[in-house]
Structure formats: C-alpha cells, structure tokens
Amino acid sequence: MTRINVEAGPFHFIGRLEEEKAPLTCQRFLELLPFKNKVIHSRWSGEAVWIPLGDFDTGLGFENHTSHASRGDILLYPGGFSETEFLFVYGSSIFASKMGQLAGNHFFTLLEGHEHLADFGKLVLWSGAQDITFTLAD
C-alpha cells in the first residue's frame, strides 16, 4: 500500500493510492510527485476543492471513475469535455463542471485527518486558494 502525505493549507492528511482499482492513474500520479499546487473551492461540485490543470495531458482514460465521490476521496479527471483537474472531496459532492456532470478516476483515499476535512473546505471557501503538496509518506 502506497501512502501519501498531503499538506493542505495548515492541515495534514495521510492517504493511500487505490493501486488495485486505478493502477494507471496511480502510476501517473506517482510520476508527478512531489506535486505542489493551489486548491480553490469547486464551483459546481458541492463540498469539494479542486486543482485546475487546464489542458495538461495525463495520457489517461477512465478507470475506477465516479461522479459520486465520498468524503476524503480524491479524483483525477483526465480531461476531455472539461479541463484536467483533481477533485478533493470534503463533504457532500457530485462531480460536475460548466459542461455538466463529470466522472473522475477515484485513485486516492484519505486514511488520516478526516476530522479536519470540514475545516479545510471552509477555509478554502471563505479565505480563498490554499497551497497543497503531495509527497510519499515514509
């Protein structure tokens, strides 16, 4: 099981890659580590934050994809109808964009830090973009 540290604003989370369910997405994500960016609040997906990646070509299709992610799930939308993006779900969410409902590859699930998810989401909503960094856990 590959564990990943997530530093998101002032919060720390630990999660695991869903390597059996989304092996290609997990492998591509590992190639991006360490990954640093900003998260902003989602506009259409409910209680979620997202990392817009524009026209970044992941080289991926869909695997283990869903529109109905659970609290603590991270999805990768590999591009197509809308821009490439990560969706980090902190509460009730249905993945969507201005193009309509989307499905993203569920490749990452939080193991630790769930108690901070609501506070993290509210921080992004009310205070704006926050730094986020993903690194391999020891």
N, CA, C and O atoms as a MOPAC input file, in Angstrom:
PM7 MOZYME 1SCF
protein

 N      0.85400 1    -1.17500 1     0.00000 1
 C      0.00000 1     0.00000 1     0.00000 1
 C      0.90300 1     1.24200 1     0.00000 1
 O      1.74300 1     1.41700 1     0.88200 1
 N      0.71000 1     2.08700 1    -0.99700 1
 C      1.47800 1     3.32200 1    -1.09400 1
 C      0.74000 1     4.42700 1    -0.36100 1
 O     -0.40200 1     4.75400 1    -0.68400 1
 N      1.41600 1     5.00100 1     0.63900 1
 C      0.84000 1     6.06700 1     1.45100 1
 C      1.40100 1     7.40700 1     0.98600 1
 O      2.57200 1     7.52200 1     0.62400 1
 N      0.53300 1     8.41500 1     1.00500 1
 C      0.87700 1     9.75100 1     0.53100 1
 C      0.55800 1    10.76600 1     1.62300 1
 O     -0.51900 1    10.72800 1     2.21800 1
 N      1.49800 1    11.67400 1     1.88600 1
 C      1.26300 1    12.82000 1     2.76700 1
 C      0.63100 1    13.93300 1     1.95700 1
 O      1.00700 1    14.17100 1     0.80900 1
 N     -0.32800 1    14.61100 1     2.55900 1
 C     -0.95500 1    15.77400 1     1.94000 1
 C     -0.86800 1    16.92800 1     2.92900 1
 O     -1.43400 1    16.86000 1     4.02000 1
 N     -0.16500 1    17.97800 1     2.55100 1
 C     -0.12800 1    19.22300 1     3.32000 1
 C     -1.06300 1    20.18100 1     2.58900 1
 O     -0.78000 1    20.58800 1     1.46200 1
 N     -2.16000 1    20.53700 1     3.21500 1
 C     -3.19900 1    21.34200 1     2.56700 1
 C     -3.52400 1    22.53300 1     3.45300 1
 O     -4.18200 1    22.38900 1     4.48400 1
 N     -3.05500 1    23.72700 1     3.04300 1
 C     -3.17000 1    24.87000 1     3.93400 1
 C     -2.45800 1    24.50200 1     5.22600 1
 O     -1.33800 1    23.99400 1     5.17600 1
 N     -3.08000 1    24.74400 1     6.40000 1
 C     -2.44300 1    24.40100 1     7.66900 1
 C     -2.70300 1    22.95500 1     8.12000 1
 O     -2.30500 1    22.57600 1     9.22100 1
 N     -3.35900 1    22.15400 1     7.28800 1
 C     -3.78400 1    20.81600 1     7.68700 1
 C     -2.89100 1    19.73600 1     7.07500 1
 O     -2.30500 1    19.91400 1     6.00800 1
 N     -2.81000 1    18.61300 1     7.78800 1
 C     -2.03400 1    17.46000 1     7.33300 1
 C     -2.96800 1    16.26200 1     7.21900 1
 O     -3.74000 1    15.97100 1     8.13200 1
 N     -2.88600 1    15.57700 1     6.09200 1
 C     -3.66700 1    14.36600 1     5.85400 1
 C     -2.71500 1    13.26800 1     5.37400 1
 O     -1.64600 1    13.55400 1     4.83400 1
 N     -3.10900 1    12.02800 1     5.57300 1
 C     -2.39800 1    10.88700 1     5.00700 1
 C     -3.42400 1    10.02900 1     4.28600 1
 O     -4.51100 1     9.76700 1     4.80200 1
 N     -3.06200 1     9.59900 1     3.09000 1
 C     -3.96100 1     8.75600 1     2.32100 1
 C     -3.21100 1     7.63300 1     1.64100 1
 O     -1.98800 1     7.52700 1     1.73000 1
 N     -3.97400 1     6.80000 1     0.96000 1
 C     -3.38400 1     5.68200 1     0.22100 1
 C     -3.82900 1     5.75400 1    -1.22600 1
 O     -4.92100 1     6.23000 1    -1.53800 1
 N     -2.97300 1     5.27900 1    -2.09100 1
 C     -3.33400 1     5.16700 1    -3.50000 1
 C     -4.19400 1     3.92400 1    -3.69100 1
 O     -3.97100 1     2.90000 1    -3.04600 1
 N     -5.16200 1     4.01800 1    -4.56600 1
 C     -6.05200 1     2.89500 1    -4.89700 1
 C     -5.44500 1     2.12900 1    -6.07100 1
 O     -5.99000 1     2.11500 1    -7.17500 1
 N     -4.29400 1     1.48900 1    -5.80200 1
 C     -3.49300 1     0.88500 1    -6.86800 1
 C     -4.15000 1    -0.31500 1    -7.54300 1
 O     -3.87500 1    -0.58400 1    -8.71200 1
 N     -5.00400 1    -1.03600 1    -6.83900 1
 C     -5.68500 1    -2.17400 1    -7.46300 1
 C     -6.82600 1    -1.71300 1    -8.35700 1
 O     -7.08400 1    -2.32000 1    -9.39600 1
 N     -7.51200 1    -0.64200 1    -7.96100 1
 C     -8.68400 1    -0.17400 1    -8.69800 1
 C     -8.34700 1     0.81800 1    -9.80500 1
 O     -9.06700 1     0.90900 1   -10.79900 1
 N     -7.25200 1     1.56500 1    -9.63700 1
 C     -6.87800 1     2.59800 1   -10.61600 1
 C     -5.35800 1     2.58400 1   -10.82200 1
 O     -4.69000 1     3.58100 1   -10.54800 1
 N     -4.80800 1     1.46500 1   -11.30000 1
 C     -3.35000 1     1.33000 1   -11.38400 1
 C     -2.67800 1     2.34100 1   -12.31700 1
 O     -1.60500 1     2.85100 1   -11.99200 1
 N     -3.27200 1     2.63300 1   -13.43700 1
 C     -2.64500 1     3.57400 1   -14.37800 1
 C     -2.65800 1     4.99600 1   -13.83300 1
 O     -1.67900 1     5.72900 1   -13.97600 1
 N     -3.76400 1     5.38500 1   -13.21000 1
 C     -3.86200 1     6.72400 1   -12.62500 1
 C     -2.87300 1     6.86700 1   -11.47200 1
 O     -2.22000 1     7.90200 1   -11.33900 1
 N     -2.76000 1     5.83700 1   -10.64200 1
 C     -1.81700 1     5.88300 1    -9.52300 1
 C     -0.38100 1     5.99400 1   -10.02800 1
 O      0.40600 1     6.77400 1    -9.49200 1
 N     -0.04000 1     5.22200 1   -11.04900 1
 C      1.31300 1     5.28300 1   -11.59200 1
 C      1.60700 1     6.68000 1   -12.14400 1
 O      2.69000 1     7.22000 1   -11.91900 1
 N      0.66300 1     7.25500 1   -12.85300 1
 C      0.86400 1     8.60200 1   -13.41400 1
 C      1.00700 1     9.62400 1   -12.29300 1
 O      1.83800 1    10.52800 1   -12.38400 1
 N      0.21000 1     9.49400 1   -11.24000 1
 C      0.30100 1    10.40900 1   -10.11300 1
 C      1.67100 1    10.30900 1    -9.44100 1
 O      2.27100 1    11.33200 1    -9.10900 1
 N      2.16600 1     9.10400 1    -9.24100 1
 C      3.47800 1     8.92500 1    -8.63300 1
 C      4.57500 1     9.62300 1    -9.44200 1
 O      5.54000 1    10.13100 1    -8.87100 1
 N      4.43000 1     9.64800 1   -10.75800 1
 C      5.40300 1    10.32600 1   -11.61900 1
 C      5.41600 1    11.83500 1   -11.39100 1
 O      6.40800 1    12.49900 1   -11.69100 1
 N      4.31900 1    12.37800 1   -10.86200 1
 C      4.20800 1    13.82700 1   -10.62300 1
 C      4.76000 1    14.25500 1    -9.26700 1
 O      4.94600 1    15.44700 1    -9.02200 1
 N      5.02500 1    13.28400 1    -8.37700 1
 C      5.46000 1    13.62000 1    -7.01800 1
 C      6.89400 1    14.11300 1    -6.97000 1
 O      7.71400 1    13.65100 1    -7.76400 1
 N      7.23200 1    15.03000 1    -6.07500 1
 C      6.29200 1    15.76300 1    -5.23100 1
 C      5.45700 1    16.71600 1    -6.08200 1
 O      5.97000 1    17.34400 1    -7.00800 1
 N      4.18000 1    16.81800 1    -5.76500 1
 C      3.25500 1    17.65100 1    -6.52900 1
 C      2.81800 1    18.81800 1    -5.66000 1
 O      2.26000 1    18.61900 1    -4.58100 1
 N      3.06900 1    20.03300 1    -6.12800 1
 C      2.69100 1    21.25200 1    -5.40200 1
 C      1.81100 1    22.09900 1    -6.29800 1
 O      2.07400 1    22.24800 1    -7.49100 1
 N      0.75700 1    22.65600 1    -5.70300 1
 C     -0.15800 1    23.49400 1    -6.45900 1
 C     -0.99400 1    24.29400 1    -5.46900 1
 O     -0.64800 1    24.40900 1    -4.29300 1
 N     -2.09200 1    24.83900 1    -5.96200 1
 C     -3.08600 1    25.54700 1    -5.13700 1
 C     -4.42300 1    24.84300 1    -5.32400 1
 O     -4.72900 1    24.33400 1    -6.40200 1
 N     -5.21600 1    24.82300 1    -4.25200 1
 C     -6.59600 1    24.35400 1    -4.36800 1
 C     -7.50800 1    25.55900 1    -4.24500 1
 O     -7.24100 1    26.49300 1    -3.48900 1
 N     -8.58300 1    25.51500 1    -5.00000 1
 C     -9.63400 1    26.52000 1    -4.90100 1
 C    -10.95000 1    25.78600 1    -4.68100 1
 O    -11.04700 1    24.58400 1    -4.92800 1
 N    -11.96200 1    26.51600 1    -4.21600 1
 C    -13.23600 1    25.85000 1    -3.96000 1
 C    -13.91000 1    25.50400 1    -5.27700 1
 O    -13.86300 1    26.27300 1    -6.23800 1
 N    -14.53900 1    24.33000 1    -5.30500 1
 C    -15.23300 1    23.90700 1    -6.52100 1
 C    -16.42400 1    24.82100 1    -6.78200 1
 O    -17.05200 1    25.33100 1    -5.85500 1
 N    -16.71200 1    25.01000 1    -8.03400 1
 C    -17.81700 1    25.88800 1    -8.40300 1
 C    -19.11900 1    25.12800 1    -8.57800 1
 O    -20.19700 1    25.67700 1    -8.35000 1
 N    -19.02700 1    23.87100 1    -8.97900 1
 C    -20.24200 1    23.11800 1    -9.29300 1
 C    -20.37000 1    21.81300 1    -8.53400 1
 O    -21.42700 1    21.18400 1    -8.58600 1
 N    -19.33800 1    21.38400 1    -7.83400 1
 C    -19.30500 1    20.02800 1    -7.27700 1
 C    -19.68000 1    19.91700 1    -5.81200 1
 O    -19.48900 1    18.85800 1    -5.21300 1
 N    -20.20200 1    20.96700 1    -5.22000 1
 C    -20.61600 1    20.86800 1    -3.82400 1
 C    -19.45100 1    21.04200 1    -2.87900 1
 O    -18.61400 1    21.92500 1    -3.07100 1
 N    -19.39100 1    20.19600 1    -1.85000 1
 C    -18.37700 1    20.32200 1    -0.80700 1
 C    -17.08700 1    19.63800 1    -1.24700 1
 O    -16.77400 1    18.51900 1    -0.84100 1
 N    -16.35500 1    20.35200 1    -2.09200 1
 C    -15.10400 1    19.84400 1    -2.64800 1
 C    -14.24100 1    21.02700 1    -3.05500 1
 O    -14.73400 1    22.12100 1    -3.33100 1
 N    -12.94600 1    20.77600 1    -3.08300 1
 C    -11.99800 1    21.74600 1    -3.61900 1
 C    -11.34200 1    21.09400 1    -4.83100 1
 O    -11.35800 1    19.87300 1    -4.98700 1
 N    -10.77100 1    21.92800 1    -5.67600 1
 C    -10.18900 1    21.35200 1    -6.88100 1
 C     -8.88700 1    22.03400 1    -7.24200 1
 O     -8.61300 1    23.16600 1    -6.84300 1
 N     -8.09800 1    21.30500 1    -8.01100 1
 C     -6.84300 1    21.80000 1    -8.55300 1
 C     -7.00400 1    21.80100 1   -10.06300 1
 O     -6.91200 1    20.74500 1   -10.68900 1
 N     -7.24400 1    22.96700 1   -10.66800 1
 C     -7.38000 1    23.01900 1   -12.11900 1
 C     -6.02400 1    22.84200 1   -12.79800 1
 O     -5.03500 1    23.46000 1   -12.40300 1
 N     -5.99000 1    21.99700 1   -13.81800 1
 C     -4.75400 1    21.72000 1   -14.54400 1
 C     -4.84100 1    22.09900 1   -16.01700 1
 O     -3.94800 1    21.77800 1   -16.80200 1
 N     -5.93000 1    22.78800 1   -16.38800 1
 C     -6.05400 1    23.26700 1   -17.76200 1
 C     -6.01700 1    22.14900 1   -18.78300 1
 O     -6.74600 1    21.16300 1   -18.67200 1
 N     -5.15600 1    22.31200 1   -19.78300 1
 C     -5.09300 1    21.32500 1   -20.86700 1
 C     -3.97000 1    20.31100 1   -20.65800 1
 O     -3.51700 1    19.68700 1   -21.61700 1
 N     -3.51400 1    20.14000 1   -19.40900 1
 C     -2.47400 1    19.15600 1   -19.09900 1
 C     -2.92000 1    17.78200 1   -19.56900 1
 O     -3.99700 1    17.31700 1   -19.19700 1
 N     -2.10200 1    17.13100 1   -20.38300 1
 C     -2.42900 1    15.81300 1   -20.93400 1
 C     -1.87300 1    14.73600 1   -20.01200 1
 O     -0.66000 1    14.54200 1   -19.93500 1
 N     -2.74600 1    14.04800 1   -19.32800 1
 C     -2.32800 1    12.98100 1   -18.41700 1
 C     -1.98500 1    11.70300 1   -19.16700 1
 O     -1.27500 1    10.84600 1   -18.64100 1
 N     -2.48100 1    11.57000 1   -20.39000 1
 C     -2.29400 1    10.33800 1   -21.14100 1
 C     -3.19400 1     9.21700 1   -20.64200 1
 O     -3.00100 1     8.05600 1   -21.00200 1
 N     -4.17500 1     9.55900 1   -19.81800 1
 C     -5.04600 1     8.56500 1   -19.19900 1
 C     -6.45300 1     8.58700 1   -19.76500 1
 O     -6.91500 1     9.60000 1   -20.28800 1
 N     -7.11700 1     7.46100 1   -19.65200 1
 C     -8.55000 1     7.36900 1   -19.88000 1
 C     -9.22500 1     7.19700 1   -18.53200 1
 O     -8.67000 1     7.56500 1   -17.49600 1
 N    -10.41400 1     6.64000 1   -18.55200 1
 C    -11.15800 1     6.44700 1   -17.32000 1
 C    -10.87900 1     5.07400 1   -16.71800 1
 O    -10.81500 1     4.07300 1   -17.43100 1
 N    -10.71500 1     5.04200 1   -15.40000 1
 C    -10.62700 1     3.79100 1   -14.63900 1
 C    -11.10300 1     4.09000 1   -13.22100 1
 O    -10.74500 1     5.11100 1   -12.63400 1
 N    -11.90300 1     3.19700 1   -12.69000 1
 C    -12.48200 1     3.38100 1   -11.36000 1
 C    -13.12200 1     4.76900 1   -11.22600 1
 O    -12.98700 1     5.42900 1   -10.19500 1
 N    -13.80500 1     5.18900 1   -12.26200 1
 C    -14.35500 1     6.54200 1   -12.30400 1
 C    -15.75500 1     6.60200 1   -11.69800 1
 O    -16.53500 1     5.65200 1   -11.74400 1
 N    -16.02600 1     7.78400 1   -11.12500 1
 C    -17.30100 1     8.01100 1   -10.45700 1
 C    -17.63800 1     9.49200 1   -10.48000 1
 O    -16.75100 1    10.33700 1   -10.59800 1
 N    -18.90500 1     9.79700 1   -10.36700 1
 C    -19.37400 1    11.17000 1   -10.16200 1
 C    -19.72500 1    11.39400 1    -8.69500 1
 O    -19.88900 1    12.53300 1    -8.25600 1
 N    -19.83900 1    10.31200 1    -7.94600 1
 C    -20.32400 1    10.35500 1    -6.56200 1
 C    -19.22000 1     9.94000 1    -5.59300 1
 O    -19.27000 1     8.86200 1    -5.00100 1
 N    -18.24300 1    10.79600 1    -5.44500 1
 C    -17.13100 1    10.50800 1    -4.53900 1
 C    -17.56600 1    10.69100 1    -3.09200 1
 O    -18.50900 1    11.42400 1    -2.79600 1
 N    -16.86700 1    10.01700 1    -2.20900 1
 C    -17.13200 1    10.11100 1    -0.77700 1
 C    -16.17600 1    11.10000 1    -0.11900 1
 O    -15.13100 1    11.44700 1    -0.67000 1
 N    -16.55500 1    11.53400 1     1.04900 1
 C    -15.72700 1    12.42000 1     1.86300 1
 C    -14.34900 1    11.79000 1     2.05500 1
 O    -14.24000 1    10.66200 1     2.53500 1
 N    -13.29400 1    12.52100 1     1.68100 1
 C    -11.93300 1    12.02400 1     1.79500 1
 C    -11.39900 1    11.36000 1     0.54100 1
 O    -10.26800 1    10.87300 1     0.53900 1
 N    -12.17900 1    11.32800 1    -0.52000 1
 C    -11.72100 1    10.78600 1    -1.80400 1
 C    -11.11200 1    11.89400 1    -2.65400 1
 O    -11.53100 1    13.05000 1    -2.58700 1
 N    -10.12700 1    11.52600 1    -3.44300 1
 C     -9.57400 1    12.43700 1    -4.44000 1
 C     -9.70700 1    11.76600 1    -5.79200 1
 O     -9.34200 1    10.60400 1    -5.97000 1
 N    -10.24100 1    12.52500 1    -6.74400 1
 C    -10.44800 1    12.05500 1    -8.11100 1
 C     -9.52300 1    12.81000 1    -9.05500 1
 O     -9.12800 1    13.94500 1    -8.78600 1
 N     -9.18900 1    12.16700 1   -10.15200 1
 C     -8.49800 1    12.84500 1   -11.24400 1
 C     -9.39400 1    12.77400 1   -12.47300 1
 O     -9.72700 1    11.69000 1   -12.95000 1
 N     -9.77700 1    13.92800 1   -12.97300 1
 C    -10.48800 1    13.98100 1   -14.24300 1
 C     -9.41500 1    14.13100 1   -15.31600 1
 O     -8.72500 1    15.15000 1   -15.34900 1
 N     -9.25400 1    13.12600 1   -16.20600 1
 C     -8.12900 1    13.12600 1   -17.13500 1
 C     -8.28300 1    14.05400 1   -18.34000 1
 O     -7.43300 1    14.06700 1   -19.23000 1
 N     -9.35700 1    14.82100 1   -18.36700 1
 C     -9.57000 1    15.74300 1   -19.48700 1
 C    -10.56300 1    15.17500 1   -20.48100 1
 O    -10.96500 1    14.01500 1   -20.39900 1
 N    -10.94500 1    16.02000 1   -21.41600 1
 C    -11.92100 1    15.61000 1   -22.42300 1
 C    -12.96300 1    16.68500 1   -22.60900 1
 O    -12.74400 1    17.63900 1   -23.35600 1
 N    -14.09800 1    16.54700 1   -21.93900 1
 C    -15.17500 1    17.52000 1   -22.05600 1
 C    -14.88000 1    18.80700 1   -21.29600 1
 O    -15.33400 1    19.88500 1   -21.67900 1
 N    -14.12600 1    18.68400 1   -20.22900 1
 C    -13.77300 1    19.81300 1   -19.39000 1
 C    -12.26600 1    19.76100 1   -19.17200 1
 O    -11.60000 1    18.85300 1   -19.66900 1
 N    -11.72500 1    20.72600 1   -18.43600 1
 C    -10.28300 1    20.73700 1   -18.23700 1
 C     -9.83500 1    19.63300 1   -17.28300 1
 O    -10.62400 1    19.13500 1   -16.48100 1
 N     -8.58700 1    19.26400 1   -17.37800 1
 C     -7.98900 1    18.28700 1   -16.48200 1
 C     -7.97200 1    18.87300 1   -15.07100 1
 O     -7.68400 1    20.05500 1   -14.88800 1
 N     -8.28100 1    18.04100 1   -14.07700 1
 C     -8.32200 1    18.55500 1   -12.71100 1
 C     -8.30400 1    17.43500 1   -11.69300 1
 O     -8.63300 1    16.28800 1   -11.99800 1
 N     -7.91000 1    17.78900 1   -10.46600 1
 C     -8.08000 1    16.94400 1    -9.29800 1
 C     -9.25700 1    17.48700 1    -8.51300 1
 O     -9.42200 1    18.70200 1    -8.40400 1
 N    -10.07800 1    16.60400 1    -7.96500 1
 C    -11.17500 1    16.98700 1    -7.09200 1
 C    -10.95000 1    16.33300 1    -5.73500 1
 O    -10.82500 1    15.11200 1    -5.64900 1
 N    -10.89900 1    17.13100 1    -4.68100 1
 C    -10.64400 1    16.69300 1    -3.30800 1
 C    -11.94900 1    16.91400 1    -2.55000 1
 O    -12.32200 1    18.05500 1    -2.27400 1
 N    -12.64400 1    15.83100 1    -2.21300 1
 C    -13.98400 1    15.90500 1    -1.63200 1
 C    -13.89800 1    15.97700 1    -0.10600 1
 O    -13.25400 1    15.14500 1     0.53200 1
 N    -14.56200 1    16.99000 1     0.46800 1
 C    -14.56600 1    17.11000 1     1.92400 1
 C    -15.95500 1    16.93500 1     2.53300 1
 O    -16.08500 1    16.95400 1     3.75700 1
 N    -16.98500 1    16.76800 1     1.72500 1
 C    -18.34900 1    16.59400 1     2.23100 1
 C    -19.23600 1    16.02900 1     1.13600 1
 O    -18.79900 1    15.18000 1     0.35900 1
 N    -20.47800 1    16.49000 1     1.06700 1
 C    -21.42000 1    16.03300 1     0.04200 1
 C    -21.04000 1    16.61400 1    -1.31300 1
 O    -20.86100 1    17.82400 1    -1.45500 1
 N    -20.92200 1    15.74100 1    -2.30200 1
 C    -20.42500 1    16.19800 1    -3.60300 1
 C    -20.92900 1    15.32200 1    -4.73600 1
 O    -21.03900 1    14.10300 1    -4.60500 1
 N    -21.23100 1    15.97000 1    -5.84800 1
 C    -21.44300 1    15.29600 1    -7.12800 1
 C    -20.56000 1    16.03500 1    -8.11700 1
 O    -20.72300 1    17.23800 1    -8.32000 1
 N    -19.63600 1    15.33300 1    -8.72700 1
 C    -18.62200 1    15.92700 1    -9.58900 1
 C    -19.26800 1    16.50900 1   -10.84700 1
 O    -19.96400 1    15.81300 1   -11.58600 1
 N    -19.01900 1    17.81000 1   -11.07300 1
 C    -19.60900 1    18.48500 1   -12.22900 1
 C    -18.74600 1    19.66800 1   -12.64900 1
 O    -17.84100 1    20.08900 1   -11.92800 1
 N    -19.04700 1    20.18900 1   -13.82500 1
 C    -18.39300 1    21.39600 1   -14.34600 1
 C    -19.43900 1    22.18500 1   -15.11000 1
 O    -20.61200 1    21.81300 1   -15.13000 1
 N    -19.02100 1    23.26900 1   -15.73600 1
 C    -19.97800 1    24.03300 1   -16.53500 1
 C    -20.47700 1    23.22300 1   -17.72700 1
 O    -21.47500 1    23.58500 1   -18.35100 1
 N    -19.78800 1    22.13200 1   -18.04300 1
 C    -20.20200 1    21.24000 1   -19.12400 1
 C    -21.25000 1    20.23200 1   -18.65900 1
 O    -21.85400 1    19.54500 1   -19.48200 1
 N    -21.47200 1    20.13600 1   -17.33600 1
 C    -22.41600 1    19.17400 1   -16.78000 1
 C    -21.70900 1    18.17900 1   -15.88300 1
 O    -20.56700 1    18.39400 1   -15.47500 1
 N    -22.39200 1    17.09300 1   -15.58000 1
 C    -21.84400 1    16.08500 1   -14.67300 1
 C    -20.62300 1    15.42200 1   -15.28800 1
 O    -20.60200 1    15.11700 1   -16.48100 1
 N    -19.60200 1    15.20000 1   -14.45600 1
 C    -18.36400 1    14.55300 1   -14.88200 1
 C    -18.13800 1    13.30300 1   -14.03900 1
 O    -18.76900 1    13.11900 1   -12.99800 1
 N    -17.23800 1    12.45600 1   -14.50000 1
 C    -16.75100 1    11.32800 1   -13.71300 1
 C    -15.23900 1    11.43500 1   -13.67300 1
 O    -14.59600 1    11.71400 1   -14.68500 1
 N    -14.68500 1    11.21200 1   -12.50700 1
 C    -13.23400 1    11.25300 1   -12.34100 1
 C    -12.73400 1     9.93100 1   -11.80000 1
 O    -13.48100 1     9.16800 1   -11.18700 1
 N    -11.45600 1     9.67100 1   -12.03600 1
 C    -10.83000 1     8.43700 1   -11.57300 1
 C    -10.57200 1     8.53400 1   -10.06900 1
 O     -9.77200 1     9.35400 1    -9.61700 1
 N    -11.25500 1     7.69300 1    -9.30700 1
 C    -11.00900 1     7.65200 1    -7.86400 1
 C     -9.72800 1     6.84800 1    -7.66000 1
 O     -9.71800 1     5.62600 1    -7.80200 1
 N     -8.64500 1     7.55700 1    -7.32400 1
 C     -7.34400 1     6.91800 1    -7.21100 1
 C     -6.71300 1     7.09100 1    -5.82900 1
 O     -5.65300 1     6.52200 1    -5.56500 1
 N     -7.34300 1     7.86300 1    -4.94700 1
 C     -6.72600 1     8.22500 1    -3.67300 1
 C     -7.80200 1     8.32300 1    -2.60700 1
 O     -8.85200 1     8.92600 1    -2.82800 1
 N     -7.53600 1     7.72300 1    -1.44100 1
 C     -8.48300 1     7.75500 1    -0.33000 1
 C     -7.75100 1     8.15100 1     0.94700 1
 O     -6.71300 1     7.57700 1     1.27400 1
 N     -8.28700 1     9.12500 1     1.66400 1
 C     -7.67500 1     9.53600 1     2.92400 1
 C     -7.80900 1     8.44300 1     3.97500 1
 O     -8.83900 1     7.77700 1     4.08100 1
 N     -6.74600 1     8.27900 1     4.74400 1
 C     -6.73400 1     7.35200 1     5.87600 1
 C     -6.76000 1     8.10200 1     7.20000 1
 O     -7.36200 1     7.64700 1     8.17300 1
 N     -6.09200 1     9.27000 1     7.22500 1
 C     -5.97000 1    10.04400 1     8.46200 1
 C     -6.25400 1    11.51600 1     8.17900 1
 O     -5.89900 1    12.04600 1     7.12600 1
 N     -6.90000 1    12.16000 1     9.14300 1
 C     -7.15600 1    13.59000 1     9.05000 1
 C     -8.58700 1    13.95500 1     8.71900 1
 O     -8.88500 1    15.13000 1     8.50300 1
 N     -9.48400 1    12.97400 1     8.67400 1
 C    -10.88900 1    13.26200 1     8.34100 1
 C    -11.50700 1    14.33800 1     9.23300 1
 O    -12.38800 1    15.08500 1     8.80700 1
 N    -11.03000 1    14.40300 1    10.47900 1
 C    -11.59100 1    15.38700 1    11.40700 1
 C    -11.31000 1    16.82200 1    10.97900 1
 O    -11.93100 1    17.75100 1    11.49500 1
 N    -10.37900 1    17.01900 1    10.03900 1
 C    -10.03500 1    18.36100 1     9.56500 1
 C    -10.65700 1    18.70600 1     8.20800 1
 O    -10.50100 1    19.82700 1     7.72400 1
 N    -11.35100 1    17.76100 1     7.60000 1
 C    -11.86500 1    17.99200 1     6.24100 1
 C    -12.82100 1    19.17900 1     6.16400 1
 O    -12.66900 1    20.03400 1     5.29100 1
 N    -13.79000 1    19.24300 1     7.05200 1
 C    -14.76900 1    20.34300 1     7.00100 1
 C    -14.07500 1    21.68800 1     7.21700 1
 O    -14.37600 1    22.66200 1     6.52700 1
 N    -13.15300 1    21.74100 1     8.16600 1
 C    -12.42600 1    22.99600 1     8.41200 1
 C    -11.58400 1    23.40000 1     7.20200 1
 O    -11.50400 1    24.57900 1     6.85800 1
 N    -10.96500 1    22.42100 1     6.56900 1
 C    -10.18200 1    22.70400 1     5.36400 1
 C    -11.07300 1    23.26600 1     4.25900 1
 O    -10.73800 1    24.27600 1     3.64100 1
 N    -12.20200 1    22.61300 1     4.01200 1
 C    -13.12000 1    23.08800 1     2.97900 1
 C    -13.63000 1    24.49000 1     3.25500 1
 O    -13.68800 1    25.32200 1     2.34900 1
 N    -14.00000 1    24.75700 1     4.50100 1
 C    -14.48200 1    26.09400 1     4.86400 1
 C    -13.37800 1    27.13800 1     4.73600 1
 O    -13.65200 1    28.27500 1     4.35200 1
 N    -12.14200 1    26.77600 1     5.04800 1
 C    -11.02500 1    27.69800 1     4.88600 1
 C    -10.86800 1    28.10600 1     3.42200 1
 O    -10.70400 1    29.28700 1     3.11500 1
 N    -10.91800 1    27.13700 1     2.53300 1
 C    -10.79100 1    27.43400 1     1.10200 1
 C    -11.97900 1    28.26100 1     0.62000 1
 O    -11.80900 1    29.20000 1    -0.15800 1
 N    -13.17600 1    27.91800 1     1.07800 1
 C    -14.37300 1    28.64600 1     0.66900 1
 C    -14.31600 1    30.11100 1     1.09900 1
 O    -14.58900 1    31.00200 1     0.29400 1
 N    -13.96400 1    30.36600 1     2.35600 1
 C    -14.04200 1    31.71800 1     2.90000 1
 C    -12.74500 1    32.52100 1     2.80300 1
 O    -12.78000 1    33.75100 1     2.83900 1
 N    -11.60400 1    31.84400 1     2.67900 1
 C    -10.33000 1    32.57000 1     2.64000 1
 C     -9.60500 1    32.46100 1     1.31000 1
 O     -8.59500 1    33.13300 1     1.10100 1
 N    -10.10000 1    31.62800 1     0.41200 1
 C     -9.50600 1    31.54600 1    -0.91800 1
 C     -8.47900 1    30.43800 1    -1.05800 1
 O     -8.33700 1    29.57500 1    -0.19200 1
 N     -7.76700 1    30.48900 1    -2.17900 1
 C     -6.82600 1    29.44600 1    -2.56900 1
 C     -5.83500 1    29.12800 1    -1.45300 1
 O     -5.36200 1    30.01300 1    -0.74100 1
 N     -5.53900 1    27.84400 1    -1.32700 1
 C     -4.58200 1    27.36200 1    -0.33300 1
 C     -3.53300 1    26.50200 1    -1.02800 1
 O     -3.81900 1    25.83800 1    -2.02500 1
 N     -2.31500 1    26.52100 1    -0.49200 1
 C     -1.26200 1    25.65100 1    -1.00200 1
 C     -1.60300 1    24.20300 1    -0.67800 1
 O     -2.20100 1    23.90600 1     0.35700 1
 N     -1.21100 1    23.30300 1    -1.58500 1
 C     -1.34800 1    21.86800 1    -1.33100 1
 C     -0.11400 1    21.18400 1    -1.89300 1
 O      0.37100 1    21.52300 1    -2.97200 1
 N      0.38600 1    20.20900 1    -1.13200 1
 C      1.56600 1    19.44200 1    -1.53700 1
 C      1.32100 1    17.98100 1    -1.24900 1
 O      0.86600 1    17.62100 1    -0.16300 1
 N      1.62100 1    17.13900 1    -2.21800 1
 C      1.53000 1    15.68700 1    -2.07500 1
 C      2.95400 1    15.12500 1    -2.14500 1
 O      3.69700 1    15.43100 1    -3.07700 1
 N      3.33100 1    14.30600 1    -1.16400 1
 C      4.62800 1    13.64500 1    -1.15700 1
 C      4.45300 1    12.19800 1    -0.67900 1
 O      3.46500 1    11.86300 1    -0.02500 1
 N      5.41800 1    11.36100 1    -1.01300 1
 C      5.39700 1     9.99700 1    -0.49900 1
 C      5.57900 1    10.01700 1     1.01000 1
 O      6.40700 1    10.76000 1     1.53600 1
 N      4.79500 1     9.19100 1     1.70400 1
 C      4.94000 1     9.06100 1     3.14800 1
 C      6.10200 1     8.10400 1     3.44400 1
 O      6.41200 1     7.21700 1     2.64900 1
 N      6.72300 1     8.30200 1     4.58400 1
 C      7.83800 1     7.41400 1     4.98100 1
 C      7.32800 1     6.06200 1     5.37000 1
 O      8.11400 1     5.18600 1     5.73100 1

